C-alpha cells in the first residue's frame, strides 16, 4: 500500500468586504448616451400644446386692457399702445359683479355639498350594502347623466312654477345638486364595489354599525375620490348657463355666466369690455384650482400606485 502524500487543495476563498462596508458594485456601462431624439420630440410637443392652450387666455388678458380705438386700429393680436386700467372696474360695476360672484359661490358650494352627500349615501347602499336590483339602479343613474338639459328644461320650468321654487337660489341648488349626484353615485358605486370586504367584516365583528363603518372606514379611505368630485362639481356648477338662464331671471339671483352674457347685445358689441368680462369670469376658477390643485392631483393619482 502506498500512502497519498499530496496535500489537499483548499477551496477558493471569496473576497468579502470588511464588516460595516458594503461590497463594491460592478459598474454597468450606460447604454443610453444622453437623451435621445424621442425625448426632445416629446418636450417640444408638450411645449407646443401648452402654448396653444395658453394662447387664448393671453389674448383675453391683453385685450382686457386695450381701448376701443386701439382695438379697432390694430386688431386683437397687437400689444396695447396705451393700457386702459379702468375698463375692468367699469365692467365690474356695470354687471354688478360682486352680487353675481356671491351668488355663484353660494350656489356652487351648496351644489357640491348636496351632490356629494347624496352620492355618498347612494353609493354606500349600492356598492357596500349590495341592495336588490343594484344593476337597475346603476342603469337609472347612468340614464340621468345621458339625458340632455334641453329635454328637461321645460318640465323643470313648470315643476318649479307649481312648487313655488321659480327664480330662487334654493330650488336651483337642489335641482343641480340632485342632477350631479347621479354621476357621483355611478362613480362611487364602482369604487365601493372593489372595496376590501375584510375591513368591513372585521369592523362588524368588533361591533361597529353601518354608520360607524361609513364615517370611520369608508369615508376616510374614499376622500381622494370625493375631493375630485368636489372640484368637478364646483366647476360644472360655476359654468352652468342653460338652467340659470331659465330658472334665475332676476338680477339679484343671477350667476356670473349670466351677468357676463349681458355685456353683448344684438346690435352692440364692445370687444375690450367682453374680454374684461371674460377675464373676470376666469380669475375665480384659476384661484380655485390653485387652492385645490394638490387635492385634485392626489385624488387623480390615488389609484395609480398600490
C-alpha positions, 0 to 999 in steps of 0.5 A: 500500500502506498500512502497519498502524500499530496496535500489537499487543495483548499477551496477558493476563498471569496473576497468579502468586504470588511464588516460595516462596508458594503461590497463594491458594485460592478459598474454597468456601462450606460447604454443610453448616451444622453437623451435621445431624439424621442425625448426632445420630440416629446418636450417640444410637443408638450411645449407646443400644446401648452402654448396653444392652450395658453394662447387664448387666455393671453389674448383675453388678458391683453385685450382686457386692457386695450381701448376701443380705438386701439382695438379697432386700429390694430386688431386683437393680436397687437400689444396695447399702445396705451393700457386702459386700467379702468375698463375692468372696474367699469365692467365690474360695476356695470354687471354688478359683479360682486352680487353675481360672484356671491351668488355663484359661490353660494350656489356652487358650494351648496351644489357640491355639498348636496351632490356629494352627500347624496352620492355618498349615501347612494353609493354606500347602499349600492356598492357596500350594502349590495341592495336588490336590483343594484344593476337597475339602479346603476342603469337609472343613474347612468340614464340621468347623466345621458339625458340632455338639459334641453329635454328637461328644461321645460318640465323643470320650468313648470315643476318649479312654477307649481312648487313655488321654487321659480327664480330662487337660489334654493330650488336651483341648488337642489335641482343641480345638486340632485342632477350631479349626484347621479354621476357621483353615485355611478362613480362611487358605486364602482369604487365601493364595489372593489372595496376590501370586504375584510375591513368591513367584516372585521369592523362588524365583528368588533361591533361597529354599525353601518354608520360607524363603518361609513364615517370611520372606514369608508369615508376616510379611505374614499376622500381622494375620490370625493375631493375630485368630485368636489372640484368637478362639481364646483366647476360644472356648477360655476359654468352652468348657463342653460338652467340659470338662464331659465330658472334665475331671471332676476338680477339679484339671483343671477350667476356670473355666466349670466351677468357676463352674457349681458355685456353683448347685445344684438346690435352692440358689441364692445370687444375690450369690455367682453374680454374684461368680462371674460377675464373676470369670469376666469380669475375665480376658477384659476384661484380655485384650482390653485387652492385645490390643485394638490387635492385634485392631483392626489385624488387623480393619482390615488389609484395609480400606485398600490 
